[in-house]
Structure formats: C-alpha cells, structure tokens
Amino acid sequence: QVQLVESGGGLVQPGGSLRLSCAASGSEFSSNIMGWYRQTPGKQRELVARITSGGITIYADSVKGRFTISRDNAKNTVYLQMNRLKPEDTAVYYCNSYSTDSRDDYWGQGTQVTVSS
C-alpha cells in the first residue's frame, strides 16, 4: 500500500510560481513511476508530468518549458515546480504512484491550484 499526501497548492497571480510536493508512505516509492495529473470540473483528469524510477520524465505539451517534475527517493517525495503559471493551469492537481511490478495505481487527495489576478 502507498499513501500519498499533496501540499503546496494555492492562489497565485498569472506569471507566478508554485511548487507542489507529494509525500509517499511505503517502501515501493523508489521503484514506482510517479506522476502529477490535474482535473477541472467537467473534464477528464489529464497527465501533467511523470517521472520514472530512473529519472526519465515526460510532460504534457501545455506545460513543457514551464513545469519541472523531480523526485527525492531518500525523502519519498515527488515535486512539481510550476513557473510562468497561466489561468488555464487552474485545476485540482493529483499525485499518482504506479507500481510496474503489481500494476497498482495510487492517488493522493488532490490540491487546488488557482491562477488568477
């Protein structure tokens, strides 16, 4: 079992920055693929960024060059640094942990990010 707790969301002006954190419990963290997803009302949850255990990253086209995902396996934590935020980045952001061994999927409770002047 993996439990995920997100933090770092909030209200920020366009052009500003936020850093989201996701603290994970359990011994599987270092071997799991970690990701950040986001969802707005009436829309499907979408991938924002993902990082493998080896540090390989992928990003949604809409956030490339602005967002950076990273992980600290010693702290069982994954981060999402969000720069040059836009109003369209407003969403609930969810942390995800995927085990390539068991194929189990784990989700955090979500953290609200609002980009508005």
C-alpha positions in Angstrom: 0.0 0.0 0.0 1.1 3.5 -0.8 -0.4 6.6 0.7 0.2 10.0 -1.0 -0.3 13.4 0.6 0.0 16.5 -1.6 0.8 20.0 -0.5 1.8 23.4 -1.9 -1.3 24.4 -3.8 -2.9 27.8 -3.5 -3.8 31.1 -5.2 -1.1 32.7 -7.4 -1.2 35.5 -10.0 -0.5 34.8 -13.7 3.2 34.6 -14.3 3.9 33.4 -10.8 5.3 30.2 -9.4 4.3 27.4 -7.1 5.9 24.2 -6.0 3.8 21.1 -5.3 5.0 18.3 -3.1 3.8 14.8 -2.7 5.0 12.7 0.3 4.6 9.0 -0.1 4.5 6.3 2.5 5.5 2.7 1.9 8.7 1.0 0.6 7.7 1.0 -3.1 8.3 4.7 -3.7 11.8 4.4 -5.3 10.7 1.8 -7.8 7.4 3.3 -8.8 6.6 5.7 -11.6 5.4 9.0 -10.0 3.2 11.5 -11.8 1.2 14.6 -11.4 -2.3 14.9 -13.0 -4.8 17.7 -13.0 -8.6 17.9 -13.4 -11.0 20.8 -13.9 -14.8 20.5 -13.4 -16.5 18.6 -16.3 -13.2 17.4 -17.8 -11.2 14.2 -17.6 -8.2 14.0 -15.4 -5.1 14.7 -17.6 -1.4 13.9 -17.2 0.8 16.9 -16.4 4.2 15.2 -15.9 5.6 11.8 -15.0 9.0 10.6 -13.8 10.3 7.0 -13.7 12.5 5.5 -11.0 15.5 6.2 -13.2 14.6 9.9 -13.6 13.2 9.8 -17.1 10.5 12.5 -17.5 7.6 13.3 -19.8 5.4 16.4 -19.9 2.2 17.4 -21.4 2.8 19.8 -24.3 0.9 22.5 -22.5 3.4 22.7 -19.6 6.7 21.9 -21.4 9.3 24.5 -20.6 7.3 25.8 -17.6 6.9 22.9 -15.2 9.6 20.5 -13.8 8.9 17.2 -12.1 11.6 15.8 -9.8 11.8 13.2 -7.1 13.9 12.6 -3.9 13.9 8.9 -3.2 15.6 9.4 0.2 12.6 11.6 1.3 9.9 9.6 -0.6 8.8 12.8 -2.2 8.0 14.0 -5.7 7.8 17.6 -6.6 6.3 19.7 -9.3 7.8 23.1 -9.8 5.4 25.3 -11.8 6.7 28.5 -13.3 5.1 31.1 -15.6 1.7 30.0 -14.5 -1.4 30.7 -16.6 -5.1 30.9 -15.7 -5.6 27.7 -17.7 -3.3 25.9 -15.3 -6.1 26.3 -12.7 -7.2 22.8 -11.6 -7.0 20.3 -8.8 -3.6 18.6 -9.0 -3.3 15.0 -8.0 -0.2 12.9 -7.2 0.0 9.4 -8.7 2.1 6.4 -7.9 2.2 3.5 -10.3 3.9 0.2 -9.5 5.3 -1.5 -12.5 5.5 -4.8 -10.5 2.0 -5.1 -9.1 0.4 -2.6 -11.6 -1.3 -0.9 -8.7 -2.3 2.7 -9.0 -2.4 5.0 -6.0 -3.8 8.6 -5.8 -3.5 11.5 -3.4 -6.4 13.5 -2.3 -5.6 16.5 -4.6 -4.5 20.1 -4.0 -6.2 23.1 -5.6 -4.1 25.4 -7.7 -5.8 28.7 -8.8 -4.1 31.1 -11.1 -5.9 34.4 -11.1 -5.3 38.1 -10.8 
